[in-house]
Amino acid sequence: MTRPHRWQDEVLAGPGGAMTDEVGVITGPLILRSTEASGGLVRFDVQYEDADEWYTLTGSPRAHRGDPAALHAAALAAIRAGGGAVAPG
C-alpha cells in the first residue's frame, strides 16, 4: 500500500485568519498540512505553531483535478490573504 502524499508548511495568516470547523477563525503563525486522500480528495488541517491540536480548514476535503500540490499552494495563498480563508475549490 502506498502512503498518501502530504505537504506541510508554515504560514502567517493574513487579517481575518483562517476559518476552521472546530473553533472558528484562527490567526497568527500557523502550520498548514494538506494530505491527499482516497477518491481524489485533499484534506486540509491547520494548527498554531508549537501546538498539538489540529483543526479542519472549513470546506475540507476538496476534490483535486490532477495536481493536489497545486491545491496546497492555493490554500497557503488563501491563508496568507486571510479574510476567514477556507479550503480552495
Beta strands, then each sheet from edge to edge (+ up, - down):
strand 1: 6-12
strand 2: 18-20
strand 3: 24-26
strand 4: 29-37
strand 5: 41-48
strand 6: 55-56
strand 7: 62-63
sheet 1: 1+ 4- 5+ 6-
sheet 2: 1+ 4- 5+ 7-
sheet 3: 2+ 3-
end
